[in-house]
Amino acid sequence: MVTEVPSVHAAVSGARMPQSASSGLILVVDTDPGVRWALEKGISLSGYQVRAVTNVSEAMQTARQESVQGVVLELLPEAGLTPEVISMLSETPNAPRVICVSADSAPQLVIECMRRGAADFLTKPFNLAELRAALSRALTPTRDRQLPRDPTERARPEAQGSLLIGISPAMQELRVTVERVAQTDLNCLLRGESGTGKDMVAREIHRLSRRKTKPFVKVNCTALPEQLLESELFGYEKGAFTGAITSKPGRFELANQGIIFLDEIGDMHPNLQAKLLQVIEHKEFTKLGGTRHLRVDVQIIAATNADLEKKTKEGGFRDDLYFRLNEVCIWVPLLAARKEDITLLAWHFIQKHGQNPANARFDVSEEEMATLTAYDWPGNVRELETTIKRWLALGKEAVSALRLGPRQVSKPAAVTLGSYRLAQPAVPQAPPAEQSESQQIRAALERHHWNRRKAADALGMSYRTLRRRIEKFGLDHQP
C-alpha cells in the first residue's frame, strides 16, 4: 500500500504536530497486517491517535462508540470494503472524513467514492507524505480555511503538483485518464471546445511522462501560413529560400526525445499533413532545401476544436493522419459541465493575476460567486480567467457598468461582468463539442459494425465509458 514502509520514521520525523491531533481518532481499515502496522506507526508519528482494524464490522463498531475523526479506508471488494462503507460511516455520530486508498484508479471508482462523500482518493503506491497531506486537508475545518489563502489546494494533488484544477467528477476522470496516457508513448488527440484548457492537459501529460526532463515544444498551426509553418516545423538549410542566410533547426528537431504539441491541428494545410504523416510513420524528415534525413524520437500531442470526422469526409483532413494522431483521444470537458470547479478556478486566477499590492484585499462575495457559478461560460476557462483579470484591473464596480455589446439572451442576470451579461440560455442545447463527440462515436460504431468493444479500442476509451456515452447520446440501437 505504501512505498516507504522501511523509512516511516524518516518520512514523518520532521512533521509538525497537527493542532487537532488530540481531538479525535484516526481509523485505519486494511486486511494486510503489515500495512496496518506501517500506517499505524507512520500516522501516529505525525501526532495523531490511530487505531487499525481489519473489516467493516470492526470499523463501524469503533466509529459508533468512539470519537473517530478520520478514516483511511483500503478499498477491497472481496473483503466487503467498498464505496458503500463511506456512506455507512457518514451516518455514524461523528461522520468522520474518509480517505480512500486503492490500486484501482478507474474513473468510475473515483467518482463513486467522491459522490458518497470521500474527502480524498489516493492511488497505490503512495508515500506517507502524501497520506499526511491528505489527512491534513481532510481534517482542517472549512471555517479555518481563509480564502483566498489557497482554496485550490484540494483541487490539486499536493505531492504531485497537478496542473489540472478541479474536484468535479469530470476532472477526476480527466486526471485519471491523463495519468494513464502519460505512461505511454502513444500519440494523443485532445478534443474539446476553445478555452477548455487543452494546452494545460498537454503540459500535464508531459509533466507526468518519462519525457518530463526533455523538451515540451508547442506549435500553433493557425498562427503561420503554410510555407512559414513548414520551415518552423522542419527547419531549413542555408540558401533554401531568399533570406535563408543560415540553417535553422525546426520544432521537431528541437523536441527530439520530448513532446511536441500541435495546437489547432485541424487547420493544417493538406500539403503539410502529408509531411507530418511521414514523420509519424518513419520517425524522420528532411529540412527545407536539404537532402539529409534527420531521425527524431518525438511523442505527438495534437489538439483541435474542429470536427475532424467531417473534415476527413470532405477531404480537408487526411484520414490516415487522423488515425495516426488519434491513437488515444481525450475529450476535455466544458466548464459548464464542471460547475463545481468554478469557485476553485476563480480563486486560482485571483491569486495568479492579483499580485499587485493594490489587489491584495480583493475578495468575491457569495452573491458574486453564485453569479459566476450560474453562468454557462461559452468561452470556458479562458473566458472565466479574462473576467477575473478584468475585475482585478478595473474593479468590479467599474466592470459592472460596462456595456460593450451584450449577448443576445432572453433572461439577463442581475450582475454584469465585462462586456456582456451573465445569463442562461432559454433552451438548453447540446454543446458543439458533445455533438462532435456523438458523431465520432457513431462513426466508430459504424466502422466496426456496431461492435462496442472494437469501437471502444479505436476511440481510446474503456468499454464502460463508451457504454455511458452511447446511453448519453441516445446511440443505443443500430439504425
C-alpha positions in Angstrom: 0.0 0.0 0.0 2.8 2.4 0.9 6.1 2.7 -0.9 8.3 3.9 2.1 7.4 1.4 4.9 11.1 0.9 5.8 11.6 4.6 6.2 8.4 5.5 8.1 10.3 7.4 10.8 12.3 9.4 8.2 9.2 10.3 6.3 7.4 11.8 9.2 10.0 12.7 11.8 10.1 16.3 10.7 6.3 16.7 10.6 4.7 19.4 12.7 2.2 18.2 15.2 -1.4 18.9 13.9 -3.4 21.1 16.3 -6.3 18.8 16.0 -4.4 15.6 16.7 -5.8 15.0 20.2 -9.4 15.8 19.4 -10.2 12.6 17.7 -9.1 9.2 16.4 -7.8 8.1 13.0 -9.1 4.7 12.0 -7.1 2.6 9.5 -9.1 -0.1 7.8 -7.0 -2.7 5.9 -6.8 -6.5 5.8 -3.0 -6.6 5.5 -1.3 -6.8 8.9 2.0 -5.4 7.6 0.3 -2.4 6.0 -1.8 -1.8 9.2 1.3 -1.7 11.3 3.2 0.6 8.9 0.3 3.1 8.7 -0.5 3.0 12.4 3.1 3.8 13.2 3.5 6.4 10.4 0.3 8.3 11.1 0.9 8.2 14.9 4.3 9.8 14.5 2.6 12.7 12.9 0.8 13.4 16.1 -2.5 11.6 15.6 -4.1 8.9 17.7 -4.5 5.8 15.5 -6.3 2.5 15.6 -6.2 -0.2 12.9 -9.0 -2.7 12.2 -9.4 -5.4 9.6 -13.0 -5.3 8.5 -16.2 -3.3 8.1 -17.8 -4.7 11.3 -14.9 -3.5 13.5 -14.7 -0.2 11.6 -18.4 0.5 12.2 -18.3 -0.5 15.8 -15.4 1.8 16.5 -17.0 4.7 14.6 -20.2 4.3 16.6 -18.6 4.0 20.0 -15.6 6.4 19.8 -14.8 9.9 18.5 -13.4 8.9 15.1 -12.2 11.9 13.2 -10.8 10.4 10.1 -10.7 7.0 8.3 -8.1 5.6 5.9 -10.1 3.0 4.0 -8.4 0.4 1.8 -10.9 -0.5 -1.0 -11.0 -4.3 -1.3 -14.4 -5.5 -2.8 -13.6 -9.1 -2.0 -13.4 -8.2 1.7 -16.5 -6.1 1.7 -14.5 -2.8 1.7 -16.4 -1.0 -1.0 -17.5 2.7 -1.5 -20.7 1.8 0.3 -18.7 1.8 3.5 -18.2 5.6 3.0 -22.0 6.1 3.2 -22.2 3.9 6.2 -19.5 5.8 8.1 -21.2 9.1 7.3 -24.2 8.0 9.3 -22.2 7.4 12.5 -22.3 10.1 15.2 -19.1 11.9 14.2 -19.4 11.4 10.4 -15.6 11.0 10.0 -13.8 12.2 6.9 -12.8 9.2 4.8 -9.7 8.9 2.6 -9.9 6.1 0.2 -6.9 4.0 -0.9 -6.9 1.7 -3.9 -4.7 0.2 -6.6 -7.6 0.6 -8.9 -7.8 4.2 -10.2 -10.6 3.7 -12.7 -12.6 7.0 -13.1 -15.8 5.2 -12.2 -14.4 4.1 -8.8 -13.0 7.6 -8.0 -16.3 9.3 -9.0 -18.3 6.8 -6.9 -16.2 7.5 -3.8 -16.4 11.2 -4.2 -20.2 11.1 -4.7 -20.5 9.1 -1.5 -18.6 11.8 0.4 -14.9 10.7 0.4 -12.6 13.5 1.3 -9.7 12.3 -0.9 -8.6 9.3 -3.0 -5.0 8.0 -3.1 -3.8 5.6 -5.7 -1.3 2.9 -4.7 1.6 3.1 -4.4 1.9 6.3 -2.4 4.2 7.6 0.4 3.4 8.7 3.9 4.0 12.4 3.0 1.1 12.2 0.5 -1.1 10.5 3.1 -0.2 13.0 5.8 -1.1 15.9 3.4 -4.4 14.2 2.6 -5.2 13.9 6.3 -4.3 17.5 6.9 -6.6 18.7 4.1 -9.5 16.4 5.2 -9.4 17.3 8.9 -8.9 21.1 8.5 -12.3 22.6 9.4 -13.8 24.6 6.5 -14.2 27.7 8.6 -10.4 27.7 9.2 -9.7 28.0 5.5 -9.4 31.7 5.0 -9.8 32.2 1.3 -8.1 33.1 -0.8 -5.1 31.7 1.2 -5.0 28.6 -1.1 -8.5 27.4 -1.9 -7.3 25.4 -4.8 -5.2 23.1 -2.7 -7.9 20.4 -2.5 -8.2 20.5 -6.3 -4.5 19.7 -6.9 -2.9 16.5 -5.6 -0.4 18.3 -3.3 2.5 16.0 -3.6 2.2 15.7 -7.4 1.7 19.4 -8.2 -1.1 18.7 -10.8 -1.7 21.4 -13.3 -5.4 20.4 -13.6 -7.5 22.2 -11.1 -10.9 20.7 -10.1 -12.8 18.4 -7.8 -15.7 17.7 -10.2 -16.4 14.1 -11.4 -15.4 15.3 -14.9 -12.0 16.5 -13.7 -11.4 13.4 -11.6 -12.0 11.3 -14.7 -9.8 13.6 -16.8 -6.9 13.4 -14.3 -7.0 9.6 -14.2 -7.1 9.4 -18.0 -4.1 11.8 -18.3 -2.1 9.8 -15.8 -2.6 6.6 -17.8 -1.8 8.2 -21.1 1.3 9.8 -19.7 2.7 6.3 -19.0 2.7 5.5 -22.7 4.3 6.9 -25.9 1.1 6.9 -27.8 0.2 9.9 -29.9 -2.7 11.7 -28.3 -5.5 13.8 -29.8 -7.1 16.4 -27.4 -10.6 17.3 -28.3 -12.9 20.0 -26.9 -14.2 23.5 -27.3 -11.9 26.5 -27.4 -10.9 27.7 -24.0 -11.4 24.4 -22.1 -7.7 24.0 -21.3 -6.3 21.6 -23.9 -2.9 23.3 -23.5 -2.8 22.5 -19.8 -3.8 18.9 -20.4 -0.9 18.6 -22.9 1.6 20.1 -20.4 0.2 17.8 -17.6 0.9 14.7 -19.8 4.4 15.9 -20.4 4.9 16.6 -16.6 3.9 13.0 -15.7 5.6 11.2 -18.6 9.1 9.7 -18.8 9.9 12.6 -21.2 9.4 15.2 -18.4 13.1 16.2 -18.4 13.1 16.6 -22.2 11.6 19.5 -24.2 8.0 20.4 -24.5 7.6 22.3 -27.7 4.3 24.0 -28.7 3.3 24.9 -32.2 0.1 26.8 -33.1 -0.8 25.5 -36.6 -3.0 28.6 -37.3 -0.5 31.2 -36.4 1.6 30.9 -39.6 0.9 30.5 -43.3 1.8 27.2 -44.9 5.3 28.0 -46.1 6.3 29.6 -42.8 4.8 26.8 -40.7 6.7 24.2 -42.7 10.0 25.9 -42.1 9.0 26.3 -38.4 8.2 22.6 -38.0 11.0 21.1 -40.0 13.7 23.8 -40.2 15.7 24.8 -43.3 19.1 24.7 -44.7 21.2 27.7 -45.7 20.1 29.0 -49.1 16.8 27.1 -49.1 15.0 30.3 -50.0 15.7 34.0 -50.3 16.8 35.3 -47.0 17.9 31.9 -45.6 21.5 33.0 -44.8 22.0 30.4 -42.2 20.5 27.0 -41.4 17.8 26.7 -38.7 16.6 23.7 -36.7 12.8 23.0 -36.8 10.5 22.4 -33.9 10.6 18.6 -34.4 14.4 18.7 -34.2 14.2 20.8 -31.0 11.6 18.5 -29.5 13.7 15.3 -30.0 13.2 12.8 -27.2 10.5 15.1 -25.8 6.9 16.0 -26.7 5.7 18.3 -29.5 2.2 19.9 -29.0 0.5 20.8 -32.3 -2.4 23.1 -31.4 -5.3 23.6 -33.8 -4.1 20.7 -35.9 -7.4 20.7 -37.9 -6.3 23.9 -39.7 -3.1 22.4 -41.0 -2.7 22.7 -44.8 -3.1 19.3 -46.6 0.5 19.5 -48.1 1.9 19.7 -44.6 -0.3 16.9 -43.4 1.5 14.5 -45.8 4.9 15.5 -44.4 3.7 15.2 -40.8 2.4 11.7 -41.6 5.9 10.8 -42.8 7.4 11.9 -39.5 4.9 9.8 -37.6 5.4 6.7 -39.7 9.1 6.8 -40.2 10.4 9.0 -37.4 12.4 11.0 -39.9 12.2 14.1 -42.1 14.3 16.5 -44.2 14.7 20.2 -43.8 13.6 22.6 -46.4 16.3 22.8 -49.0 18.1 19.7 -47.5 18.7 16.2 -48.6 19.8 14.6 -45.3 17.2 12.6 -43.4 17.0 13.5 -39.7 15.7 10.9 -37.3 13.7 12.0 -34.2 12.1 10.4 -31.2 9.1 12.6 -30.5 5.7 11.9 -29.0 3.0 14.0 -30.6 0.0 15.6 -28.8 -2.4 17.3 -31.1 -5.4 19.5 -30.2 -8.4 20.7 -32.1 -11.9 22.0 -31.6 -12.8 21.2 -35.2 -14.9 18.3 -36.3 -12.2 16.2 -37.8 -14.5 13.4 -38.8 -16.4 15.9 -41.0 -13.1 17.3 -42.4 -11.9 13.8 -43.3 -15.2 13.0 -45.2 -14.9 16.3 -47.0 -11.2 15.8 -47.9 -9.9 18.6 -45.8 -8.0 16.3 -43.4 -6.2 13.1 -44.3 -7.9 10.1 -42.7 -4.6 8.2 -42.4 -3.1 11.1 -40.4 -6.3 11.3 -38.3 -6.0 7.7 -37.3 -2.2 8.0 -36.5 -2.8 11.1 -34.3 -5.8 9.5 -32.7 -4.1 6.6 -31.0 -5.6 8.0 -27.8 -8.4 10.5 -27.7 -9.1 12.7 -24.7 -12.1 14.9 -24.5 -11.6 18.0 -22.3 -14.9 18.9 -20.6 -16.7 22.2 -20.9 -16.6 24.4 -17.9 -20.4 24.3 -17.9 -20.1 20.5 -17.3 -17.9 21.0 -14.2 -19.5 23.9 -12.3 -18.2 22.5 -9.0 -14.8 23.8 -10.2 -15.7 27.4 -10.9 -15.1 28.7 -7.4 -11.7 27.0 -7.2 -10.7 28.3 -10.6 -11.9 31.8 -9.8 -9.7 31.9 -6.6 -6.8 30.5 -8.6 -7.0 33.3 -11.1 -7.3 35.9 -8.4 -4.1 34.5 -6.9 -2.4 34.2 -10.3 -3.2 37.7 -11.5 -3.7 39.6 -8.3 -0.1 40.0 -7.2 -0.2 43.8 -7.4 -0.4 45.3 -3.9 -3.4 47.3 -4.9 -5.3 44.0 -5.4 -4.1 42.4 -2.1 -7.6 42.8 -0.4 -9.6 41.7 -3.5 -12.4 39.4 -2.5 -15.6 37.9 -4.0 -18.9 37.9 -2.2 -21.1 34.8 -2.1 -23.6 36.5 -4.4 -20.9 37.3 -6.9 -19.6 33.8 -6.8 -23.1 32.4 -7.2 -23.4 34.5 -10.4 -20.1 33.1 -11.7 -21.3 29.6 -11.0 -24.7 30.1 -12.6 -23.3 31.3 -15.9 -22.7 28.8 -18.7 -19.3 30.2 -19.8 -19.4 29.7 -23.6 -15.7 30.7 -23.6 -15.0 28.1 -20.9 -12.0 28.5 -18.6 -10.3 31.2 -20.8 -13.4 33.4 -20.5 -13.5 33.0 -16.7 -9.8 33.9 -16.5 -10.4 37.0 -18.7 -13.3 38.1 -16.5 -11.3 37.8 -13.3 -8.4 39.7 -14.9 -10.9 42.5 -15.9 -12.2 42.6 -12.4 -8.7 42.9 -11.0 -7.7 45.6 -13.4 -10.8 47.8 -13.4 -12.6 46.9 -10.2 -15.9 45.1 -10.0 -17.9 48.3 -9.8 -16.3 49.7 -13.0 -16.7 46.4 -14.8 -20.4 46.1 -13.9 -21.0 49.5 -15.6 -19.5 48.5 -18.9 -21.9 47.9 -21.9 -19.9 46.9 -24.9 -22.3 44.7 -26.7 -24.3 42.3 -24.5 -25.1 38.8 -25.6 -28.4 38.0 -27.2 -30.1 36.2 -24.3 -33.6 36.0 -23.0 -33.0 36.4 -19.3 -30.0 38.6 -18.4 -28.6 38.2 -14.9 -28.6 41.0 -12.3 -24.8 41.3 -12.3 -22.9 42.3 -15.5 -19.3 41.1 -15.9 -17.3 42.8 -18.6 -18.8 43.4 -21.9 -21.8 41.2 -21.6 -24.4 40.0 -19.2 -24.1 36.6 -17.5 -27.2 34.6 -18.3 -28.5 31.1 -19.0 -29.8 30.2 -22.5 -33.6 30.0 -22.8 -33.4 26.4 -24.2 -30.5 24.2 -23.2 -28.8 22.7 -26.2 -26.1 20.1 -26.6 -22.7 21.9 -26.8 -20.9 21.6 -30.1 -18.1 19.5 -28.6 -20.7 17.0 -27.4 -22.3 16.9 -30.8 -18.9 16.3 -32.4 -18.2 13.5 -29.8 -21.5 11.9 -30.6 -20.7 11.9 -34.3 -17.3 10.4 -33.6 -18.7 7.6 -31.5 -21.4 6.8 -34.2 -18.7 6.8 -36.9 -16.6 4.4 -34.9 -19.6 2.1 -34.2 -20.5 2.1 -37.9 -16.8 1.3 -38.9 -16.8 -1.7 -36.6 -20.3 -2.9 -37.4 -21.6 -1.8 -34.0 -19.1 -4.0 -32.1 -18.8 -1.9 -29.0 -15.5 -3.3 -27.7 -13.8 -2.8 -31.0 -15.2 0.7 -31.2 -14.0 1.5 -27.7 -10.5 0.4 -28.6 -10.5 2.5 -31.7 -11.7 5.5 -29.7 -9.1 5.1 -27.0 -11.7 4.7 -24.2 -12.8 2.0 -21.8 -15.8 -0.2 -22.7 -17.7 1.2 -19.7 -17.0 4.8 -20.8 -18.2 4.0 -24.3 -21.4 2.4 -22.9 -22.1 5.6 -20.9 -21.5 7.8 -23.9 -23.8 5.6 -26.0 -26.6 6.0 -23.5 -26.0 9.7 -23.1 -26.2 10.4 -26.8 -29.0 8.0 -27.5 -27.0 5.7 -29.7 -28.4 2.5 -28.1 -29.7 0.9 -31.2 -28.2 0.2 -34.6 -30.1 2.2 -37.3 
